[in-house]
Amino acid sequence: MRLSTSFLTLAAAGMMACGGGEGTVRLNGAGATFPYLIYQKWIIDYNQAQDGVELNYQSVGSGAGVRQFADRTVDFGASDSPMTDDELAAIGDQALHIPSVLGAVVPTYNVESISASLRFSADALAGIFLGQITRWNDPRIASDNPSVTLPSTDITVVHRSDGSGTTFIWTDYLTKTSADWARDVGAGRSVNWPAGLGARGNEGVTATVLQTPGSIGYVELGYALLNNLPVARVQNRSGNFVEPSIASVTAAAAGAMLTMGPETDFRVSITDSDGAEAFPISSFTWLLLRTEYDDEARARALIEFVWWAVNEGRDDAEALGYAPLPTELTGWIADRLTSITVNGSSVWSGPQTTSD
């Protein structure tokens, strides 16, 4: 799967072109870089199609997005790491997590002599990012890649330097699959990295891997595809080395859907999911909305955008490296959106239906 570089030109043009007139409802959001490619596509399309609404989204990382949302400096946040119970309690539990798309966090690397797609076990990935595996021909990498001639060159680890939902997904997976990682580092948007170079955003990690021979990093799948970086197969719970793809991310979500229902908390982790075809470093990403807004026009405009995104916008997902939400979720999302109020009254009565 390849992504067209023309999207970046479109994004830049859309950002420069948007500028509503007097009376326009302007909505600002900030947060995760993981879904930035699709969020910018949605916002560009929506701004061009809808009179009187102008949306802006700043790709600043999940940690910053959660902080700005909690501080009420933006209308909506975005995060690949759900808010914790303590974070929710600090704002009076006045937040909704609305899933938008699914994606994969993938190991990507820059090793000149290797053209094949490498395979990694959880043990090997944990060893690399713990600084225990320092050369590409280490036996723990070589045993998973018997047909590949690995060089003896040093490994340079590249990780996020900012508070990141992508980091949360990556470290959540390593915490579930490596006792050493769980004991020494753990999961979080920010962790104390034992080794490596830090870079800001999925964009920064992608650029650093591209510029650093012998490096390995972790990014959202779309960023690797857009920049023609190789992506690795990762061993899942069934023992299979699975390629990150729309199908394998969807398979990872399938197990979670079996235990979810209309009242289920959407803050669900699907890393290390069951399923023979599941890619093990997969995740939902969430839009953060308040349960109570002060302005009805702004609240309604935001709800209508979110509903449009998870329905009409789902067709954009695959081309940008994401998996669309399971269709069963859309009705549950509608129920959440109808619960948003202004002055105690519901703002949105649900999707409009037409009759013949």
DOFIMI-299119 format. One record per residue: residue in one letter; z, x, y of N, C-alpha, C, O in turn. Coordinates in steps of 0.2 Angstrom, whole numbers, padded with zeros to 4 digits, always signed. Atoms other than C-alpha are relative to their C-alpha. Layout:
BEGIN
aZXYZXYZXYZXY/...
END
This chain:
BEGIN
m+0000+0004-0006+0000+0000+0000+0000+0004+0006+0004+0009+0007/r+0001-0004-0006-0005+0007+0017+0001-0005+0006-0001-0010+0006/l-0001+0004-0007+0000+0001+0035-0005+0003+0005-0006+0009+0005/s+0004-0002-0005-0012+0002+0049+0003+0003+0006+0008-0001+0008/t-0003-0003-0006-0008+0013+0064-0002-0004+0006+0001-0003+0011/s+0001+0004-0006-0016+0000+0075+0006-0005+0002+0006-0007+0007/f-0005+0004-0002+0000-0010+0074+0004+0003+0005+0007+0000+0010/l-0004-0003-0006+0009+0003+0085-0004-0001+0007+0000-0002+0012/t+0004+0001-0006-0005+0001+0098+0001-0007+0002+0002-0009+0008/l-0001+0007-0002-0003-0018+0097+0007-0001+0003+0009-0005+0007/a-0007+0001-0003+0016-0016+0099+0001+0002+0007+0004-0001+0011/a-0001-0003-0007+0015-0005+0114-0004-0005+0005-0001-0006+0011/a+0003+0005-0005+0002-0017+0122+0004-0006+0001+0004-0009+0007/g-0004+0006+0000+0013-0032+0118+0006+0001+0005+0008-0003+0009/m-0006-0001-0004+0028-0024+0126-0002+0001+0007+0002-0002+0012/m+0002-0001-0007+0018-0020+0142-0002-0006+0003-0001-0008+0009/a+0003+0006-0003+0010-0037+0143+0005-0005+0001+0003-0009+0006/c-0005+0006+0000+0025-0048+0141+0003+0000+0007+0006+0005+0009/g-0004+0001-0007+0032-0054+0158-0001-0007+0002-0006-0009+0005/g+0000+0007-0001+0036-0072+0160+0000-0002+0007+0003+0002+0011/g-0001+0002-0007+0035-0082+0176+0007-0003+0002+0011-0003-0003/e-0006+0003-0001+0048-0091+0185+0002-0006-0004-0003-0010-0006/g-0002+0005+0005+0058-0103+0174-0001+0002-0007+0001-0002-0012/t+0001-0003+0007+0054-0092+0159+0007+0001-0003+0012+0004+0000/v-0007-0002+0004+0069-0091+0146-0001+0006-0003-0005+0007-0007/r+0000-0007+0002+0072-0073+0143+0005+0001-0005+0011+0000-0003/l-0005-0001+0005+0081-0068+0127-0001+0007-0002-0006+0010-0004/n-0001-0007+0001+0087-0051+0123+0003+0001-0007+0009-0002-0008/g-0003-0001+0006+0091-0044+0106+0000+0008-0001-0004+0011+0002/a+0000-0007+0002+0096-0027+0099+0003+0001-0007+0007-0003-0009/g-0003-0002+0006+0100-0018+0083-0005+0004-0005-0008+0009-0002/a+0002-0004+0005+0093-0012+0067-0007+0002+0001-0012-0001+0004/t+0006-0003+0000+0078+0000+0066-0004-0002-0006-0010-0002-0006/f+0003+0001+0006+0075-0005+0048-0006-0006+0000-0011-0005-0002/p+0005+0006+0000+0066-0022+0052-0004+0001+0007-0008-0004+0008/y+0003+0000-0007+0059-0016+0069-0008-0001-0001-0011-0005+0004/l+0007+0001+0000+0041-0016+0063-0002-0007+0000-0007-0009+0003/i+0001+0007+0001+0041-0034+0058+0003-0004+0006+0000-0009+0009/y-0003+0003-0006+0052-0039+0073-0004+0000+0006-0005-0005+0010/q+0005-0001-0006+0040-0032+0086-0006-0004-0001-0009-0007+0003/k+0005+0005+0001+0026-0041+0077+0001-0007+0002-0003-0010+0005/w-0002+0007-0001+0035-0057+0077+0000-0002+0008-0002-0007+0011/i-0001+0001-0008+0040-0055+0096-0006+0000+0004-0007-0004+0008/i+0006+0000-0004+0023-0050+0102-0004-0007-0002-0007-0010+0003/d+0003+0006+0001+0015-0065+0093+0003-0006+0003-0001-0010+0006/y-0003+0006-0002+0028-0077+0098+0000+0000+0008-0002-0006+0011/n+0000-0001-0008+0028-0071+0117-0007-0003+0002-0008-0006+0007/q+0007+0002-0002+0009-0074+0117-0002-0007-0001-0006-0010+0002/a+0002+0007+0002+0009-0091+0109+0004-0005+0003+0002-0011+0004/q-0005+0005-0003+0024-0099+0118+0001+0001+0007+0002+0006+0010/d-0001+0000-0007+0024-0103+0136+0008-0001+0001+0011-0005-0002/g-0007+0001-0002+0041-0102+0144+0005+0004-0003+0011+0003-0002/v-0005-0004+0004+0049-0090+0132-0002+0007+0000-0008+0009-0002/e+0002-0007+0000+0050-0071+0133+0006+0003-0004+0011+0003-0002/l-0005-0004+0004+0059-0061+0119-0001+0007+0001-0007+0010+0002/n+0001-0007+0000+0063-0043+0119+0005+0003-0005+0011+0000-0005/y-0005-0003+0005+0071-0032+0105+0000+0007+0001-0005+0010+0001/q-0001-0007-0001+0078-0015+0107+0002+0003-0007+0007+0001-0010/s-0002-0003+0006+0078-0004+0091+0005+0005+0001+0003+0011+0002/v-0005-0005-0001+0094+0005+0093+0005+0001-0006+0010+0005-0005/g-0004-0002+0006+0102+0005+0076+0005-0006-0001+0007-0010+0004/s-0004+0006+0002+0113-0008+0067+0007+0001+0003+0010-0004+0006/g-0006+0000-0003+0129-0001+0073+0000-0002+0008+0005-0005+0010/a+0000+0002-0007+0124-0002+0092-0002-0007+0000+0001-0011+0005/g+0001+0007+0000+0117-0019+0088+0006-0005-0001+0007-0010+0003/v-0006+0004+0001+0133-0026+0081+0005+0001+0006+0008-0004+0008/r-0005+0000-0006+0143-0019+0096-0003-0004+0006+0001-0007+0009/q+0003+0004-0006+0131-0026+0109+0001-0008-0001+0002-0011+0003/f+0000+0007+0002+0131-0043+0100+0008-0002+0001+0009-0007+0004/a-0007+0002-0001+0150-0043+0099+0003+0000+0008+0007-0003+0010/d-0001+0000-0008+0151-0038+0118-0003-0005+0004-0002-0005+0010/r+0004+0005-0003+0139-0052+0122-0004+0003+0005-0006-0001+0010/t+0005-0002-0005+0127-0041+0131-0007-0001-0002-0012+0000+0002/v+0006+0003+0002+0113-0048+0121+0001-0007-0003+0006-0009-0005/d+0000+0007+0002+0108-0065+0115+0001+0000-0008+0004-0005-0011/f+0000+0000+0007+0106-0060+0097+0000+0008-0002-0002+0012+0001/g-0001-0007+0003+0110-0044+0086-0005+0000-0006-0007-0005-0008/a+0004-0001+0006+0101-0037+0071+0004+0006-0004+0005+0011-0001/s-0003-0005+0004+0109-0027+0057-0002-0001-0008-0003-0006-0010/d+0001+0000+0007+0105-0022+0039+0007+0001-0004+0007+0001-0010/s-0007+0000+0002+0124-0020+0037+0004-0006+0002+0005-0006+0008/p-0003+0006-0003+0133-0037+0038+0006+0002+0003+0010+0007+0002/m-0007-0002-0004+0148-0037+0050+0005-0001-0005+0005-0005-0010/t-0006+0000+0005+0164-0034+0041+0005-0006+0002+0004-0009+0007/d-0005+0005-0001+0178-0047+0040+0004+0002+0007+0005-0003+0011/d-0004-0002-0006+0188-0037+0053-0005-0001+0007-0002-0003+0012/e+0005+0001-0006+0172-0037+0065+0000-0007+0002-0001-0009+0008/l+0001+0007-0001+0170-0055+0063+0007-0003+0003+0006-0007+0008/a-0007+0003-0003+0189-0059+0066+0001+0002+0007+0004-0001+0011/a-0001-0003-0007+0188-0048+0082-0004-0005+0005-0002-0005+0011/i+0003+0005-0004+0176-0061+0089+0001-0007-0002-0003-0012+0000/g-0002+0007+0002+0184-0076+0082-0004-0003-0005-0005-0009-0005/d+0005+0003+0006+0172-0078+0067-0006-0004+0003-0008-0009+0000/q+0005+0004-0004+0159-0084+0080-0007+0003-0001-0010+0005+0004/a+0006-0004+0001+0144-0076+0071-0003-0003-0006+0000-0005-0011/l+0004+0002+0006+0130-0082+0059-0004+0006-0002-0007+0009+0002/h+0005-0005+0002+0121-0070+0048-0006-0004-0003-0005-0007-0008/i+0006+0003+0002+0103-0076+0046-0005+0005-0003-0007+0009+0000/p+0005-0004+0003+0092-0067+0033-0006-0001+0003-0009-0006+0004/s+0007+0001-0003+0075-0063+0040-0005+0003-0005-0010-0001-0006/v+0005-0003+0005+0066-0052+0027+0004+0004-0005+0010+0005-0004/l-0003-0005+0005+0070-0040+0012-0004+0006+0001-0010+0006+0002/g+0003-0006+0000+0066-0022+0012+0003+0005-0005+0008+0004-0008/a-0002-0005+0004+0068-0006+0003+0002+0006+0004-0002+0008+0009/v-0001-0006-0003+0076+0010+0008-0002+0005-0005+0000+0005-0011/v+0004-0004+0005+0066+0024+0000+0002+0008+0001+0002+0010+0007/p+0000-0007-0001+0068+0043-0003-0007+0002+0001-0012+0000-0002/t+0006-0002-0002+0054+0051+0006+0001+0008+0001+0006+0010+0003/y+0000-0007+0000+0050+0070+0006-0006+0003+0002-0011+0000+0003/n+0006-0004-0002+0039+0084+0012+0001+0007-0004+0004+0011-0002/v+0000-0006+0005+0036+0097-0002-0008+0001-0001-0011-0003-0004/e+0008-0001-0001+0018+0104+0001-0003+0001-0007-0008-0002-0008/s+0003-0001+0006+0015+0109-0017+0000-0006-0005-0002-0006-0011/i-0001+0006+0004+0020+0091-0024-0004-0005+0003-0003-0008+0008/s+0004+0006-0002+0007+0077-0023+0002-0006-0004+0000-0012-0002/a-0002+0005+0004+0014+0067-0037+0006-0004+0003+0010-0001+0007/s-0006+0004-0002+0027+0053-0034+0006+0002-0004+0006+0001-0010/l-0006-0003+0004+0044+0061-0039+0004-0006-0002+0003-0012+0000/r-0005+0005+0003+0057+0052-0049+0007+0003+0001+0008+0009+0000/f-0007-0002-0001+0075+0052-0045+0005-0005-0003+0004-0011-0003/s-0006+0004+0002+0091+0046-0054+0005+0000+0005+0004+0004+0010/a-0005+0000-0004+0106+0041-0045+0004+0006+0001+0006+0009+0006/d-0004-0006+0000+0115+0057-0050-0004+0005+0004-0001+0009+0007/a+0004-0005-0004+0101+0068-0043+0000-0002+0008+0001+0003+0012/l-0001+0002-0007+0101+0058-0026+0007+0002+0003+0007+0005+0008/a-0006-0001-0002+0119+0059-0025+0002+0008+0001+0005+0010+0006/g-0001-0007+0000+0119+0078-0029-0003+0003+0006-0001+0008+0009/i+0004-0002-0005+0106+0081-0016+0004-0001+0007+0005+0004+0011/f-0003+0002-0006+0115+0072-0002+0007+0002+0001+0010+0002+0006/l-0007-0003+0000+0132+0079-0007-0001+0008+0002+0004+0011+0003/g+0001-0008-0001+0124+0097-0005+0001+0004-0006+0002+0010-0006/q-0001-0004+0006+0127+0101-0023-0007+0002-0003-0007+0007-0006/i+0007-0002+0002+0108+0102-0027-0003+0002+0006-0005-0001+0011/t+0003-0003-0006+0100+0114-0015-0007+0003-0001-0010+0005+0004/r+0007-0003+0001+0083+0119-0023-0004-0006-0004-0001-0009-0008/w+0004+0005+0003+0069+0108-0028-0001+0000-0007-0002-0005-0011/n+0001-0001+0008+0068+0115-0046+0006+0000-0003+0007+0002-0009/d-0006+0001+0004+0086+0111-0050-0001-0004-0006-0005-0009-0006/p+0001+0003+0007+0087+0105-0068+0001-0008+0001-0002-0011-0003/r-0001+0007-0001+0094+0088-0062-0006-0004+0003-0007-0010+0002/i+0006+0003-0002+0078+0085-0053-0006+0001-0005-0010-0004-0006/a+0005-0002+0005+0067+0094-0066+0000-0005-0006-0005-0007-0009/s+0000+0004+0006+0073+0083-0080-0003-0007+0001-0005-0010-0004/d+0003+0007-0001+0067+0067-0072-0007+0001+0001-0011-0004+0002/n+0007-0001-0002+0050+0075-0068-0003+0005-0004-0005+0011-0002/p+0002-0006+0004+0045+0085-0083-0008+0002+0000-0009+0007-0002/s+0007-0002-0001+0026+0084-0079-0001+0003+0007-0007+0005+0008/v+0001-0003-0007+0029+0091-0061+0002+0007+0000+0008+0009-0002/t-0003-0007-0001+0030+0110-0057+0003+0000+0007+0000-0001+0012/l-0004+0000-0006+0044+0110-0044+0001+0007+0002+0002+0012-0001/p-0001-0007-0003+0045+0125-0032+0008+0001+0000+0012-0003+0000/s-0007-0002-0001+0061+0135-0030+0003+0000+0007+0008+0002+0009/t-0002+0000-0007+0062+0132-0011+0006-0004+0001+0008-0009-0003/d-0006+0003-0002+0077+0126-0002-0001-0008+0001-0007-0009+0004/i+0001+0007-0002+0080+0107+0000+0004-0001+0007+0009+0002+0008/t-0004+0002-0006+0084+0101+0018+0001-0007+0000-0004-0011+0000/v-0002+0007-0001+0093+0085+0019-0001-0003+0007+0001+0000+0011/v+0000+0003-0006+0089+0073+0033+0003-0007+0000+0001-0011-0005/h-0003+0007+0000+0100+0058+0037+0001-0002+0007-0001+0001+0012/r-0001+0004-0006+0104+0046+0051+0006+0004+0004+0011+0005+0001/s-0005-0003-0004+0114+0053+0066+0004-0006+0004+0009-0005+0006/d-0002+0006-0004+0117+0035+0073+0003-0005-0005+0002-0004-0011/g-0003+0005+0005+0127+0020+0066-0006-0004-0002-0010-0007+0002/s+0006+0002+0003+0114+0013+0054+0001-0005-0006+0005-0003-0010/g+0000+0005+0005+0112-0002+0043-0004+0003-0006-0003+0002-0012/t+0003-0004+0006+0099+0009+0033+0004+0005-0003+0004+0005-0009/t-0005-0004+0004+0113+0021+0030+0005-0004-0004+0006-0001-0009/f-0004+0005+0004+0124+0007+0025-0003-0001-0007+0000-0001-0012/i+0004+0002+0006+0111+0002+0012+0000+0006-0005+0001+0005-0011/w+0001-0006+0004+0108+0020+0006+0007+0002-0003+0008+0003-0009/t-0007-0002+0002+0127+0024+0005+0003-0005-0005+0008-0004-0009/d-0002+0005+0004+0131+0007-0003-0002+0001-0007+0001+0000-0012/y+0003-0001+0007+0119+0011-0017+0003+0006-0003+0005+0006-0009/l-0003-0006+0003+0126+0029-0019+0007-0001-0002+0010+0001-0007/t-0007+0002+0002+0144+0022-0019+0001-0004-0007+0005-0003-0011/k+0000+0004+0006+0140+0010-0033-0002+0004-0006+0000+0002-0012/t+0003-0004+0006+0131+0023-0044+0003+0007-0001+0001+0010-0006/s-0002-0006+0001+0140+0039-0041+0007+0001+0001+0010-0001+0007/a-0008+0000-0001+0159+0042-0044+0001+0006+0006+0006+0005+0010/d-0002-0005-0005+0158+0058-0034-0002-0002+0007+0002+0000+0012/w+0002+0002-0007+0149+0050-0019+0006-0005+0002+0008-0005+0008/a-0005+0005-0002+0162+0035-0019+0006+0004+0002+0010+0002+0006/r-0006-0003-0001+0176+0047-0020+0000+0005+0007+0005+0005+0011/d+0000-0005-0005+0170+0060-0007-0003-0003+0007-0001+0000+0012/v+0003+0002-0006+0160+0050+0006+0001-0008+0001+0003-0010+0006/g-0001+0007+0000+0159+0031+0002-0006-0003+0004-0011+0000+0006/a+0006+0003-0003+0148+0018+0011+0002-0002+0007+0008-0003+0009/g-0001+0002-0007+0146+0014+0029-0006+0001+0004-0011+0004+0002/r+0005-0001-0005+0135+0013+0044+0000+0007+0002-0006+0010+0004/s-0001-0007-0002+0141+0030+0049+0005+0003-0005+0010+0000-0007/v-0004-0004+0005+0148+0043+0036+0001+0007+0002-0003+0009+0006/n-0001-0007-0001+0154+0061+0036-0005+0003-0005-0003+0004-0011/w+0005-0003+0004+0138+0069+0029+0002+0007-0002+0004+0011+0002/p-0002-0007+0002+0142+0084+0018-0005+0005+0001-0004+0011+0001/a+0005-0005-0001+0125+0092+0021-0005-0003+0005-0006-0010+0005/g+0006+0003-0002+0109+0090+0031+0000+0000+0008+0004+0002+0012/l+0002+0001-0007+0101+0087+0048+0000-0007+0002-0002-0012-0002/g+0000+0007-0002+0104+0071+0058-0006-0002+0005-0008+0003+0009/a+0006+0002-0005+0090+0061+0067+0002-0007+0001+0005-0011-0003/r-0001+0006-0002+0091+0045+0076-0005-0005-0002-0011-0004+0000/g+0005+0005+0002+0083+0029+0069-0004+0002-0006-0005+0007-0008/n+0005-0002+0005+0071+0027+0055-0006+0004+0003-0009+0008-0001/e+0006-0004-0003+0058+0034+0067+0002+0007+0000-0002+0011-0001/g-0002-0007-0001+0068+0050+0070+0001+0003-0007-0002+0009-0008/v+0000-0003+0007+0071+0053+0051-0007+0001-0002-0008+0006-0005/t+0007+0000+0002+0053+0049+0048-0003+0007+0003-0007+0011-0001/a+0003-0006-0004+0048+0062+0061+0002+0007-0002-0001+0011-0003/t-0003-0006+0002+0060+0075+0055-0002+0002-0007-0004+0008-0008/v+0003-0002+0007+0054+0074+0037-0007+0002+0001-0009+0007-0003/l+0007-0002-0001+0036+0075+0043+0000+0007+0002-0005+0011+0001/q+0000-0007-0003+0040+0091+0053+0004+0005-0004+0004+0011-0002/t-0005-0005+0004+0052+0100+0040-0002+0001-0007-0001-0003-0011/p+0002-0002+0007+0044+0108+0025+0007+0000-0005+0011+0003-0003/g-0006-0001+0004+0056+0106+0010+0005-0006+0001+0010-0005-0002/s-0005+0005-0002+0065+0091+0017-0001-0007-0004-0006-0008-0008/i+0000+0007+0003+0070+0074+0010+0005-0004+0004+0010-0002+0007/g-0004+0005-0004+0077+0059+0019-0001-0007-0003-0004-0008-0008/y+0000+0007+0003+0079+0040+0017-0002-0004+0006+0000-0004+0012/v+0003+0005-0005+0069+0027+0027-0002-0006-0003-0003-0007-0009/e+0002+0007+0003+0064+0009+0026-0008+0001-0002-0011+0005+0001/l+0006-0001+0003+0048+0008+0016-0006+0000+0005-0010+0004+0004/g+0006+0000-0005+0036+0003+0030-0001+0006+0004-0007+0008+0005/y+0001-0006-0004+0040+0019+0040-0003+0005-0004-0008+0009-0002/a+0003-0005+0004+0035+0030+0025-0007-0002-0001-0011+0003+0000/l+0007+0002+0001+0019+0020+0022-0004+0001+0006-0010+0004+0006/l+0004-0001-0006+0014+0020+0040-0002+0007+0002-0007+0009+0005/n+0001-0007-0001+0016+0039+0041-0003+0004-0006-0003+0010-0006/n+0003-0004+0006+0008+0043+0024+0005+0005-0003+0002+0010-0006/l-0005-0004+0004+0024+0050+0017+0001-0002-0007+0000-0008-0008/p-0001+0002+0006+0027+0050-0001+0006-0004-0001+0011-0002+0002/v-0007+0004+0001+0040+0038-0008+0001+0001-0008-0003+0001-0012/a-0003-0001+0007+0050+0041-0024+0001-0006-0004+0003-0011-0001/r-0003+0005+0004+0053+0031-0039+0007+0001-0001+0009+0007-0002/v-0007-0001+0001+0071+0028-0042+0003-0004-0006+0000-0010-0007/q-0002+0003+0006+0080+0024-0058+0005-0005+0001+0010-0005+0005/n-0004+0006-0001+0088+0007-0059+0005-0001-0006+0005+0003-0010/r-0005+0001+0004+0102+0000-0069-0002-0001-0008+0001+0000-0012/s+0003+0001+0007+0090-0004-0084-0002+0007-0002-0005+0007-0008/g+0003-0007+0002+0085+0015-0084-0007+0001+0001-0009+0006+0000/n+0007-0001-0002+0068+0012-0077-0001+0003+0006+0003+0002+0011/f+0001-0003-0006+0061+0023-0064-0005-0005+0004-0011-0006+0002/v+0004+0006-0003+0054+0009-0052-0003+0002+0007+0001+0005+0011/e+0003-0001-0006+0042+0011-0038+0002-0005+0005+0002-0011+0004/p-0001+0005-0005+0047+0003-0021-0006-0004+0002-0011-0001+0003/s+0005+0005-0002+0036-0012-0018+0002-0007+0002+0008-0008+0001/i-0002+0007-0001+0036-0030-0013+0002-0003-0006+0007-0007-0006/a-0002+0003+0006+0037-0035-0031+0007+0002-0002+0011-0002-0004/s-0007-0002+0002+0052-0024-0035+0005-0001+0004+0011-0002+0002/v-0005+0002-0005+0061-0028-0019+0002-0008-0002+0008-0010-0002/t-0001+0007+0001+0059-0047-0023+0003-0001-0007+0008-0005-0008/a-0004+0000+0006+0065-0043-0041+0007+0001+0001+0011-0002-0002/a-0007-0001-0001+0081-0036-0034+0003-0006+0003+0009-0007+0002/a-0003+0006-0003+0084-0052-0024+0001-0005-0005+0005-0010-0004/a+0000+0006+0005+0081-0063-0039+0007-0001-0003+0009-0007-0004/g-0007+0001+0003+0098-0059-0047+0005-0003+0005+0009-0007+0003/a-0004+0003-0005+0107-0063-0031-0001-0007+0001+0004-0011+0002/m+0002+0007-0001+0098-0079-0029+0003-0005-0005+0005-0011-0004/l-0003+0004+0006+0105-0085-0046+0007-0002+0002+0010-0007-0001/t-0007+0001-0001+0123-0084-0039+0001-0003+0007+0007-0005+0009/m+0000+0003-0007+0119-0091-0021-0001-0007+0000-0004-0010-0004/g+0001+0008-0001+0120-0109-0015+0000-0001+0007+0001+0003+0011/p+0000+0001-0007+0119-0118+0001+0006+0002+0005+0005+0003+0011/e-0006-0002-0004+0137-0114+0006+0002+0008-0001+0007+0010+0002/t-0002-0007+0001+0136-0096+0001+0000+0004+0006-0005+0003+0010/d+0000-0005-0005+0140-0082+0013-0006+0004-0001-0007+0007-0006/f+0007-0003+0000+0123-0074+0017+0001+0008+0000-0003+0012-0001/r-0001-0007+0000+0132-0057+0018+0000+0003-0007+0005+0005-0010/v+0000-0001+0007+0126-0052+0000-0003+0007+0000-0009+0009+0003/s+0003-0007+0002+0123-0034-0006-0005-0001-0006-0002-0004-0011/i+0004+0000+0006+0108-0032-0018-0002+0007-0002-0007+0008-0006/t+0001-0007+0003+0109-0013-0021+0002+0000-0007+0007-0004-0009/d-0001-0001+0007+0109-0008-0039+0000-0007-0004+0005-0008-0008/s+0000+0006+0003+0104-0025-0044-0002+0000-0007-0006+0005-0010/d+0003+0001+0007+0101-0031-0062-0007-0002+0000-0010-0004+0006/g+0007+0002+0001+0083-0033-0068-0004+0006-0001-0003+0011+0002/a+0004-0005+0002+0071-0022-0077-0005+0003+0005-0006+0009+0005/e+0005-0002-0004+0059-0022-0063+0003+0001+0007-0001+0002+0012/a-0003+0000-0007+0071-0021-0048+0001+0007+0003+0003+0011-0001/f-0001-0007-0004+0070-0007-0035+0008+0000+0002+0010-0005+0005/p-0007+0000-0001+0089-0002-0034+0002+0001+0007+0008+0000+0008/i-0003-0001-0007+0090+0002-0015-0004-0005+0004-0008-0003+0009/s+0003+0005-0003+0084-0015-0009+0006-0004+0004+0012-0003+0003/s-0005+0003-0004+0093-0026+0004-0004-0006+0004-0010-0006+0006/f+0001+0005-0005+0092-0042+0015+0001+0004+0007+0005+0009+0007/t-0002-0002-0007+0092-0038+0034+0001-0007+0004-0002-0012+0002/w-0002+0007-0003+0100-0051+0045+0000+0000+0008+0000+0005+0011/l-0001+0001-0007+0099-0058+0063+0007-0003+0001+0009-0007-0003/l-0007+0002-0002+0116-0061+0071-0001-0005+0006-0003-0003+0011/l+0000+0005-0005+0118-0077+0080+0007-0003+0001+0011-0002-0003/r-0007+0003-0002+0133-0085+0089+0000-0007-0003-0005-0011-0003/t-0001+0007+0001+0140-0101+0083+0000-0005+0006-0001-0011+0005/e+0000+0004-0006+0142-0107+0101-0003+0004+0005-0001+0010+0007/y+0004-0003-0006+0131-0103+0116+0002-0004+0006+0005-0010+0006/d-0002+0003-0006+0134-0107+0134-0006-0004+0003-0005-0009+0007/d+0006+0003-0004+0116-0112+0139-0004-0003-0005-0006+0000-0010/e+0004+0004+0005+0107-0126+0129-0007+0003+0000-0010+0003-0006/a+0007-0002+0000+0089-0120+0134+0000+0007-0003-0005+0008-0007/r+0000-0007+0003+0093-0102+0129+0001-0001-0008-0002+0002-0012/a-0002+0001+0008+0101-0108+0112-0006-0003-0003-0007-0001-0009/r+0005+0003+0004+0087-0119+0108-0006+0004-0001-0009+0004-0006/a+0005-0005+0001+0074-0106+0112+0001+0005-0005-0004+0007-0009/l-0001-0005+0005+0082-0094+0101+0000-0003-0007-0003+0000-0012/i+0001+0004+0007+0084-0106+0086-0007-0001-0002-0009+0000-0007/e+0007+0001+0002+0066-0111+0087-0004+0006-0001-0008+0006-0006/f+0003-0006+0002+0061-0093+0087+0002+0002-0007-0003+0004-0011/v-0002-0002+0007+0071-0089+0072-0003-0004-0006-0005-0002-0011/w+0003+0004+0005+0065-0104+0063-0007+0001-0001-0010+0002-0007/w+0007-0002+0000+0047-0099+0067-0001+0006-0004-0005+0007-0008/a+0001-0007+0003+0050-0081+0061+0001-0001-0008-0003+0002-0011/v-0001+0000+0007+0057-0086+0044-0004-0004-0004-0004-0004-0010/n+0005+0004+0003+0044-0098+0041-0007+0002+0001-0010+0005-0004/e+0007-0002-0001+0027-0095+0049+0000+0008+0000-0005+0011-0002/g+0000-0008-0001+0032-0076+0052+0000+0003-0007-0001+0009-0008/r-0001-0004+0007+0035-0073+0033-0007+0002-0003-0007+0007-0007/d+0007-0002+0003+0016-0071+0030-0001+0007+0003-0006+0010+0000/d+0001-0007-0003+0017-0055+0041+0004+0005-0004+0003+0011-0004/a-0005-0005+0003+0030-0047+0029-0003+0005-0004-0002+0011-0003/e+0003-0005+0005+0020-0039+0015-0004+0005+0004-0004+0011+0001/a+0005-0005-0004+0007-0030+0027+0004+0005+0003+0001+0010+0004/l-0004-0005-0003+0021-0021+0035+0006+0003-0004+0010+0006-0001/g-0005-0003+0004+0031-0016+0020+0006-0003-0002+0011+0000-0004/y-0006+0004+0002+0044-0030+0018-0002-0005-0005-0008-0007-0006/a+0001+0006+0004+0046-0044+0006+0003-0006+0003+0008-0006+0006/p-0002+0006-0003+0047-0062+0012+0006-0003-0003+0007-0001-0009/l-0006+0003+0003+0063-0072+0009-0002-0004-0005-0007-0007-0005/p+0001+0005+0005+0064-0082-0006+0000-0007+0003+0004-0008+0008/t+0001+0007-0004+0058-0100-0001+0007-0004-0001+0008-0008+0004/e-0006+0004+0000+0075-0107-0007+0005+0001+0006+0009-0004+0007/l-0005-0002-0005+0084-0099+0007-0002-0004+0007+0003-0005+0011/t+0002+0003-0007+0074-0108+0021+0004-0006+0002+0006-0007+0007/g-0004+0006-0001+0083-0125+0019+0007+0002+0002+0010-0001+0006/w-0007-0002-0002+0100-0116+0019+0000+0003+0007+0005+0002+0010/i+0000-0002-0007+0095-0107+0035+0000-0005+0005+0003-0005+0010/a+0001+0006-0005+0090-0123+0043+0007-0003+0001+0009-0005+0007/d-0007+0003+0000+0108-0130+0039+0004+0005+0005+0008+0002+0009/r-0004-0005-0005+0115-0114+0048-0002-0001+0007+0003-0001+0011/l+0003+0000-0007+0104-0116+0063+0003-0007+0003+0004-0007+0009/t-0002+0006-0003+0109-0134+0065+0007+0000+0002+0010-0005+0005/s-0007+0000-0002+0127-0129+0066+0002+0003+0006+0008+0003+0009/i-0001-0004-0006+0125-0119+0082+0001-0006+0006-0003-0011+0006/t-0001+0005-0005+0132-0129+0097+0001+0003+0007+0001+0009+0008/v-0001-0001-0007+0133-0129+0116+0005-0005+0002+0004-0011+0002/n-0005+0005-0002+0149-0137+0123+0002-0005-0006+0003-0011-0004/g-0002+0004+0006+0153-0143+0105-0005-0005-0003-0004-0008-0008/s+0006+0004+0002+0136-0152+0103-0005+0004-0003-0007+0009-0001/s+0005-0004+0003+0123-0147+0091-0006+0000+0004-0008-0004+0008/v+0005-0001-0004+0108-0140+0099-0007-0002-0003-0012-0004+0000/w+0007+0001+0004+0094-0142+0086+0002-0004-0006+0007-0003-0010/s-0001+0005+0005+0093-0156+0074-0004+0001-0007-0004-0002-0012/g+0004-0002+0006+0082-0147+0061-0007+0000+0001-0010-0002+0006/p+0007+0000-0001+0064-0144+0058-0003-0007+0001-0001-0012-0003/q+0004+0007-0001+0052-0158+0064-0005-0001-0005-0009+0004-0007/t+0005+0002+0005+0042-0167+0052-0005-0005+0003-0003-0009+0008/t+0005+0005-0003+0026-0177+0055-0002-0005-0006-0002-0003-0011/s+0002+0005+0005+0021-0193+0047-0007-0002+0001-0010-0001+0007/d+0007+0002+0000+0003-0199+0043+0000-0007+0004-0005-0010+0005/
END
